[in-house]
Every structure is written in structure tokens, then in C-alpha cells.
Amino acid sequence: MGKGDRRTKRGKVFNGSHGKTRPAGVAKKAAPAPTSGPKKSAAK
């Protein structure tokens, strides 16, 4: 558990790699899917 361990964040910083422990970039959440089709009006 140190600089030589690539599974830890410190090891990835030392090795210069990325992964689940040290993501390369911030992942953006997917936007909610817009509802398709015309809006239904209330029945009279």
C-alpha cells in the first residue's frame, strides 16, 4: 500500500495512470431524456 501499488490513488499518481480510483476527468451525469410527443390536455 504505497507508491508501488497501482490499485491505490497514491500509486496511480506516482505511476501517472488513471482508473476507477483516480478518474482522469469529472464524469457528467446524463441529462434526463425529454418527453417526446404533444402534451395531452385534460378530457372534458
N, CA, C and O atoms as a Tripos MOL2 file, in Angstrom:
@<TRIPOS>MOLECULE
protein
  176   175    44     0     0
PROTEIN
NO_CHARGES

@<TRIPOS>ATOM
      1 N           0.8520   -1.1840    0.0000 N.3       1 MET1
      2 CA          0.0000    0.0000    0.0000 C.3       1 MET1
      3 C           0.8920    1.2400    0.0000 C.2       1 MET1
      4 O           1.1060    1.8700    1.0360 O.2       1 MET1
      5 N           1.3970    1.5690   -1.1580 N.am      2 GLY2
      6 CA          2.2430    2.7460   -1.2400 C.3       2 GLY2
      7 C           2.3770    3.1980   -2.6760 C.2       2 GLY2
      8 O           1.4740    3.0080   -3.4900 O.2       2 GLY2
      9 N           3.5180    3.7990   -2.9780 N.am      3 LYS3
     10 CA          3.7290    4.3250   -4.3240 C.3       3 LYS3
     11 C           3.7850    3.2230   -5.3770 C.2       3 LYS3
     12 O           3.4520    3.4580   -6.5380 O.2       3 LYS3
     13 N           4.1980    2.0370   -4.9850 N.am      4 GLY4
     14 CA          4.3140    0.9380   -5.9410 C.3       4 GLY4
     15 C           3.0020    0.2160   -6.2090 C.2       4 GLY4
     16 O           2.9070   -0.5720   -7.1500 O.2       4 GLY4
     17 N           1.9810    0.4820   -5.3810 N.am      5 ASP5
     18 CA          0.7010   -0.2130   -5.5190 C.3       5 ASP5
     19 C          -0.2000    0.5750   -6.4670 C.2       5 ASP5
     20 O          -0.6990    1.6420   -6.1110 O.2       5 ASP5
     21 N          -0.4040    0.0510   -7.6670 N.am      6 ARG6
     22 CA         -1.1950    0.7690   -8.6730 C.3       6 ARG6
     23 C          -2.6830    0.7770   -8.3680 C.2       6 ARG6
     24 O          -3.4430    1.4840   -9.0310 O.2       6 ARG6
     25 N          -3.1140    0.0050   -7.3780 N.am      7 ARG7
     26 CA         -4.5370   -0.0090   -7.0190 C.3       7 ARG7
     27 C          -4.9200    1.1650   -6.1290 C.2       7 ARG7
     28 O          -6.1040    1.4660   -5.9770 O.2       7 ARG7
     29 N          -3.9280    1.8330   -5.5390 N.am      8 THR8
     30 CA         -4.2280    2.9580   -4.6530 C.3       8 THR8
     31 C          -4.0770    4.2750   -5.4070 C.2       8 THR8
     32 O          -3.4250    4.3360   -6.4500 O.2       8 THR8
     33 N          -4.6820    5.3130   -4.8710 N.am      9 LYS9
     34 CA         -4.6170    6.6320   -5.5120 C.3       9 LYS9
     35 C          -3.1730    7.1250   -5.5650 C.2       9 LYS9
     36 O          -2.7400    7.6700   -6.5800 O.2       9 LYS9
     37 N          -2.4340    6.9360   -4.4850 N.am     10 ARG10
     38 CA         -1.0440    7.3810   -4.4400 C.3      10 ARG10
     39 C          -0.2010    6.6460   -5.4750 C.2      10 ARG10
     40 O           0.6760    7.2340   -6.1080 O.2      10 ARG10
     41 N          -0.4760    5.3510   -5.6390 N.am     11 GLY11
     42 CA          0.2590    4.5710   -6.6320 C.3      11 GLY11
     43 C          -0.0320    5.0320   -8.0480 C.2      11 GLY11
     44 O           0.8540    5.0280   -8.9020 O.2      11 GLY11
     45 N          -1.2760    5.4320   -8.3000 N.am     12 LYS12
     46 CA         -1.6440    5.9040   -9.6350 C.3      12 LYS12
     47 C          -1.0280    7.2730   -9.9190 C.2      12 LYS12
     48 O          -0.6300    7.5490  -11.0510 O.2      12 LYS12
     49 N          -0.9450    8.1280   -8.9060 N.am     13 VAL13
     50 CA         -0.2990    9.4290   -9.0700 C.3      13 VAL13
     51 C           1.1790    9.2150   -9.3860 C.2      13 VAL13
     52 O           1.7230    9.8640  -10.2790 O.2      13 VAL13
     53 N           1.8290    8.3100   -8.6600 N.am     14 PHE14
     54 CA          3.2470    8.0150   -8.8520 C.3      14 PHE14
     55 C           3.4950    7.4170  -10.2250 C.2      14 PHE14
     56 O           4.4760    7.7570  -10.8870 O.2      14 PHE14
     57 N           2.6050    6.5210  -10.6600 N.am     15 ASN15
     58 CA          2.7430    5.8250  -11.9410 C.3      15 ASN15
     59 C           2.2850    6.6880  -13.1140 C.2      15 ASN15
     60 O           2.6710    6.4430  -14.2570 O.2      15 ASN15
     61 N           1.4620    7.6970  -12.8290 N.am     16 GLY16
     62 CA          0.9520    8.5670  -13.8870 C.3      16 GLY16
     63 C          -0.1870    7.9460  -14.6640 C.2      16 GLY16
     64 O          -0.3800    8.2560  -15.8400 O.2      16 GLY16
     65 N          -0.9460    7.0670  -14.0180 N.am     17 SER17
     66 CA         -2.0730    6.4200  -14.6910 C.3      17 SER17
     67 C          -3.3770    6.8490  -14.0390 C.2      17 SER17
     68 O          -3.3900    7.4990  -12.9930 O.2      17 SER17
     69 N          -4.4640    6.4690  -14.6790 N.am     18 HIS18
     70 CA         -5.7940    6.8080  -14.1760 C.3      18 HIS18
     71 C          -6.6380    5.5500  -14.1430 C.2      18 HIS18
     72 O          -6.2800    4.5320  -14.7340 O.2      18 HIS18
     73 N          -7.7670    5.6280  -13.4460 N.am     19 GLY19
     74 CA         -8.6690    4.4890  -13.3630 C.3      19 GLY19
     75 C          -9.8400    4.8150  -12.4630 C.2      19 GLY19
     76 O         -10.1880    5.9820  -12.2790 O.2      19 GLY19
     77 N         -10.4500    3.7780  -11.9000 N.am     20 LYS20
     78 CA        -11.6090    3.9690  -11.0330 C.3      20 LYS20
     79 C         -11.2180    4.7250   -9.7670 C.2      20 LYS20
     80 O         -11.9690    5.5730   -9.2850 O.2      20 LYS20
     81 N         -10.0370    4.4120   -9.2330 N.am     21 THR21
     82 CA         -9.5790    5.0640   -8.0080 C.3      21 THR21
     83 C          -9.1870    6.5150   -8.2620 C.2      21 THR21
     84 O          -9.3570    7.3750   -7.3990 O.2      21 THR21
     85 N          -8.6570    6.7780   -9.4670 N.am     22 ARG22
     86 CA         -8.2100    8.1320   -9.8160 C.3      22 ARG22
     87 C          -8.7160    8.4790  -11.2170 C.2      22 ARG22
     88 O          -7.9850    8.3290  -12.1960 O.2      22 ARG22
     89 N          -9.9710    8.9440  -11.3150 N.am     23 PRO23
     90 CA        -10.5340    9.2690  -12.6240 C.3      23 PRO23
     91 C          -9.7760   10.4110  -13.2990 C.2      23 PRO23
     92 O          -9.3180   11.3420  -12.6370 O.2      23 PRO23
     93 N          -9.6520   10.3280  -14.6170 N.am     24 ALA24
     94 CA         -8.9400   11.3520  -15.3790 C.3      24 ALA24
     95 C          -9.7340   12.6480  -15.4360 C.2      24 ALA24
     96 O          -9.1550   13.7310  -15.3690 O.2      24 ALA24
     97 N         -11.0600   12.5480  -15.5610 N.am     25 GLY25
     98 CA        -11.8890   13.7430  -15.6440 C.3      25 GLY25
     99 C         -13.1750   13.5420  -14.8780 C.2      25 GLY25
    100 O         -13.5160   12.4210  -14.5010 O.2      25 GLY25
    101 N         -13.8860   14.6250  -14.6500 N.am     26 VAL26
    102 CA        -15.1560   14.5350  -13.9330 C.3      26 VAL26
    103 C         -16.2230   14.0560  -14.9060 C.2      26 VAL26
    104 O         -16.4440   14.6920  -15.9370 O.2      26 VAL26
    105 N         -16.8800   12.9610  -14.6020 N.am     27 ALA27
    106 CA        -17.9240   12.4120  -15.4650 C.3      27 ALA27
    107 C         -19.2020   13.2100  -15.2720 C.2      27 ALA27
    108 O         -19.6560   13.4110  -14.1450 O.2      27 ALA27
    109 N         -19.7790   13.6620  -16.3780 N.am     28 LYS28
    110 CA        -21.0250   14.4220  -16.3020 C.3      28 LYS28
    111 C         -22.1960   13.4570  -16.2890 C.2      28 LYS28
    112 O         -22.1880   12.4510  -16.9990 O.2      28 LYS28
    113 N         -23.1920   13.7610  -15.4900 N.am     29 LYS29
    114 CA        -24.3890   12.9230  -15.4390 C.3      29 LYS29
    115 C         -25.2100   13.1530  -16.6980 C.2      29 LYS29
    116 O         -25.3020   14.2770  -17.1930 O.2      29 LYS29
    117 N         -25.7970   12.0980  -17.2060 N.am     30 ALA30
    118 CA        -26.6110   12.1900  -18.4140 C.3      30 ALA30
    119 C         -27.8530   13.0190  -18.1310 C.2      30 ALA30
    120 O         -28.4890   12.8750  -17.0870 O.2      30 ALA30
    121 N         -28.1870   13.8860  -19.0720 N.am     31 ALA31
    122 CA        -29.3770   14.7300  -18.9190 C.3      31 ALA31
    123 C         -30.6210   13.8670  -19.0300 C.2      31 ALA31
    124 O         -30.6350   12.9140  -19.8080 O.2      31 ALA31
    125 N         -31.6600   14.1720  -18.2780 N.am     32 PRO32
    126 CA        -32.8890   13.3710  -18.3730 C.3      32 PRO32
    127 C         -33.4780   13.4580  -19.7720 C.2      32 PRO32
    128 O         -33.4910   14.5260  -20.3840 O.2      32 PRO32
    129 N         -33.9600   12.3410  -20.2690 N.am     33 ALA33
    130 CA        -34.4960   12.2830  -21.6260 C.3      33 ALA33
    131 C         -35.7570   13.1330  -21.7210 C.2      33 ALA33
    132 O         -36.6620   12.9890  -20.8990 O.2      33 ALA33
    133 N         -35.8260   14.0110  -22.7080 N.am     34 PRO34
    134 CA        -37.0290   14.8430  -22.8490 C.3      34 PRO34
    135 C         -38.2120   13.9960  -23.2830 C.2      34 PRO34
    136 O         -38.0690   13.0440  -24.0500 O.2      34 PRO34
    137 N         -39.3740   14.3570  -22.7790 N.am     35 THR35
    138 CA        -40.5780   13.6000  -23.1360 C.3      35 THR35
    139 C         -40.9520   13.9480  -24.5620 C.2      35 THR35
    140 O         -41.0430   15.1220  -24.9200 O.2      35 THR35
    141 N         -41.1700   12.9310  -25.3720 N.am     36 SER36
    142 CA        -41.4930   13.1670  -26.7730 C.3      36 SER36
    143 C         -43.0010   13.1650  -26.9720 C.2      36 SER36
    144 O         -43.7380   12.5420  -26.2070 O.2      36 SER36
    145 N         -43.4560   13.8690  -28.0110 N.am     37 GLY37
    146 CA        -44.8720   13.8900  -28.3420 C.3      37 GLY37
    147 C         -45.5740   15.0860  -27.7470 C.2      37 GLY37
    148 O         -45.0530   15.7390  -26.8430 O.2      37 GLY37
    149 N         -46.7680   15.3740  -28.2610 N.am     38 PRO38
    150 CA        -47.5270   16.5220  -27.7510 C.3      38 PRO38
    151 C         -48.0910   16.2330  -26.3610 C.2      38 PRO38
    152 O         -48.3520   15.0860  -25.9960 O.2      38 PRO38
    153 N         -48.2660   17.2960  -25.6120 N.am     39 LYS39
    154 CA        -48.8340   17.1420  -24.2690 C.3      39 LYS39
    155 C         -50.3290   16.8780  -24.3750 C.2      39 LYS39
    156 O         -51.0320   17.4880  -25.1800 O.2      39 LYS39
    157 N         -50.7880   15.9680  -23.5550 N.am     40 LYS40
    158 CA        -52.2130   15.6160  -23.5810 C.3      40 LYS40
    159 C         -52.9920   16.6060  -22.7250 C.2      40 LYS40
    160 O         -52.5850   16.9230  -21.6080 O.2      40 LYS40
    161 N         -54.1160   17.0940  -23.2530 N.am     41 SER41
    162 CA        -54.9480   18.0190  -22.4950 C.3      41 SER41
    163 C         -55.9740   17.2270  -21.6930 C.2      41 SER41
    164 O         -56.2680   16.0740  -22.0080 O.2      41 SER41
    165 N         -56.5040   17.8460  -20.6720 N.am     42 ALA42
    166 CA        -57.4830   17.1680  -19.8200 C.3      42 ALA42
    167 C         -58.7670   16.8980  -20.6010 C.2      42 ALA42
    168 O         -59.2080   17.7360  -21.3860 O.2      42 ALA42
    169 N         -59.3550   15.7430  -20.3870 N.am     43 ALA43
    170 CA        -60.6030   15.3820  -21.0770 C.3      43 ALA43
    171 C         -61.7570   16.2110  -20.5220 C.2      43 ALA43
    172 O         -61.8330   16.4670  -19.3200 O.2      43 ALA43
    173 N         -62.6410   16.6200  -21.4050 N.am     44 LYS44
    174 CA        -63.7650   17.4630  -20.9760 C.3      44 LYS44
    175 C         -65.0310   16.6590  -20.8260 C.2      44 LYS44
    176 O         -66.0740   17.2090  -20.4720 O.2      44 LYS44
@<TRIPOS>BOND
     1     1     2 1
     2     2     3 1
     3     3     4 2
     4     3     5 am
     5     5     6 1
     6     6     7 1
     7     7     8 2
     8     7     9 am
     9     9    10 1
    10    10    11 1
    11    11    12 2
    12    11    13 am
    13    13    14 1
    14    14    15 1
    15    15    16 2
    16    15    17 am
    17    17    18 1
    18    18    19 1
    19    19    20 2
    20    19    21 am
    21    21    22 1
    22    22    23 1
    23    23    24 2
    24    23    25 am
    25    25    26 1
    26    26    27 1
    27    27    28 2
    28    27    29 am
    29    29    30 1
    30    30    31 1
    31    31    32 2
    32    31    33 am
    33    33    34 1
    34    34    35 1
    35    35    36 2
    36    35    37 am
    37    37    38 1
    38    38    39 1
    39    39    40 2
    40    39    41 am
    41    41    42 1
    42    42    43 1
    43    43    44 2
    44    43    45 am
    45    45    46 1
    46    46    47 1
    47    47    48 2
    48    47    49 am
    49    49    50 1
    50    50    51 1
    51    51    52 2
    52    51    53 am
    53    53    54 1
    54    54    55 1
    55    55    56 2
    56    55    57 am
    57    57    58 1
    58    58    59 1
    59    59    60 2
    60    59    61 am
    61    61    62 1
    62    62    63 1
    63    63    64 2
    64    63    65 am
    65    65    66 1
    66    66    67 1
    67    67    68 2
    68    67    69 am
    69    69    70 1
    70    70    71 1
    71    71    72 2
    72    71    73 am
    73    73    74 1
    74    74    75 1
    75    75    76 2
    76    75    77 am
    77    77    78 1
    78    78    79 1
    79    79    80 2
    80    79    81 am
    81    81    82 1
    82    82    83 1
    83    83    84 2
    84    83    85 am
    85    85    86 1
    86    86    87 1
    87    87    88 2
    88    87    89 am
    89    89    90 1
    90    90    91 1
    91    91    92 2
    92    91    93 am
    93    93    94 1
    94    94    95 1
    95    95    96 2
    96    95    97 am
    97    97    98 1
    98    98    99 1
    99    99   100 2
   100    99   101 am
   101   101   102 1
   102   102   103 1
   103   103   104 2
   104   103   105 am
   105   105   106 1
   106   106   107 1
   107   107   108 2
   108   107   109 am
   109   109   110 1
   110   110   111 1
   111   111   112 2
   112   111   113 am
   113   113   114 1
   114   114   115 1
   115   115   116 2
   116   115   117 am
   117   117   118 1
   118   118   119 1
   119   119   120 2
   120   119   121 am
   121   121   122 1
   122   122   123 1
   123   123   124 2
   124   123   125 am
   125   125   126 1
   126   126   127 1
   127   127   128 2
   128   127   129 am
   129   129   130 1
   130   130   131 1
   131   131   132 2
   132   131   133 am
   133   133   134 1
   134   134   135 1
   135   135   136 2
   136   135   137 am
   137   137   138 1
   138   138   139 1
   139   139   140 2
   140   139   141 am
   141   141   142 1
   142   142   143 1
   143   143   144 2
   144   143   145 am
   145   145   146 1
   146   146   147 1
   147   147   148 2
   148   147   149 am
   149   149   150 1
   150   150   151 1
   151   151   152 2
   152   151   153 am
   153   153   154 1
   154   154   155 1
   155   155   156 2
   156   155   157 am
   157   157   158 1
   158   158   159 1
   159   159   160 2
   160   159   161 am
   161   161   162 1
   162   162   163 1
   163   163   164 2
   164   163   165 am
   165   165   166 1
   166   166   167 1
   167   167   168 2
   168   167   169 am
   169   169   170 1
   170   170   171 1
   171   171   172 2
   172   171   173 am
   173   173   174 1
   174   174   175 1
   175   175   176 2
@<TRIPOS>SUBSTRUCTURE
     1 MET1         2 RESIDUE 1 A MET
     2 GLY2         6 RESIDUE 1 A GLY
     3 LYS3        10 RESIDUE 1 A LYS
     4 GLY4        14 RESIDUE 1 A GLY
     5 ASP5        18 RESIDUE 1 A ASP
     6 ARG6        22 RESIDUE 1 A ARG
     7 ARG7        26 RESIDUE 1 A ARG
     8 THR8        30 RESIDUE 1 A THR
     9 LYS9        34 RESIDUE 1 A LYS
    10 ARG10       38 RESIDUE 1 A ARG
    11 GLY11       42 RESIDUE 1 A GLY
    12 LYS12       46 RESIDUE 1 A LYS
    13 VAL13       50 RESIDUE 1 A VAL
    14 PHE14       54 RESIDUE 1 A PHE
    15 ASN15       58 RESIDUE 1 A ASN
    16 GLY16       62 RESIDUE 1 A GLY
    17 SER17       66 RESIDUE 1 A SER
    18 HIS18       70 RESIDUE 1 A HIS
    19 GLY19       74 RESIDUE 1 A GLY
    20 LYS20       78 RESIDUE 1 A LYS
    21 THR21       82 RESIDUE 1 A THR
    22 ARG22       86 RESIDUE 1 A ARG
    23 PRO23       90 RESIDUE 1 A PRO
    24 ALA24       94 RESIDUE 1 A ALA
    25 GLY25       98 RESIDUE 1 A GLY
    26 VAL26      102 RESIDUE 1 A VAL
    27 ALA27      106 RESIDUE 1 A ALA
    28 LYS28      110 RESIDUE 1 A LYS
    29 LYS29      114 RESIDUE 1 A LYS
    30 ALA30      118 RESIDUE 1 A ALA
    31 ALA31      122 RESIDUE 1 A ALA
    32 PRO32      126 RESIDUE 1 A PRO
    33 ALA33      130 RESIDUE 1 A ALA
    34 PRO34      134 RESIDUE 1 A PRO
    35 THR35      138 RESIDUE 1 A THR
    36 SER36      142 RESIDUE 1 A SER
    37 GLY37      146 RESIDUE 1 A GLY
    38 PRO38      150 RESIDUE 1 A PRO
    39 LYS39      154 RESIDUE 1 A LYS
    40 LYS40      158 RESIDUE 1 A LYS
    41 SER41      162 RESIDUE 1 A SER
    42 ALA42      166 RESIDUE 1 A ALA
    43 ALA43      170 RESIDUE 1 A ALA
    44 LYS44      174 RESIDUE 1 A LYS
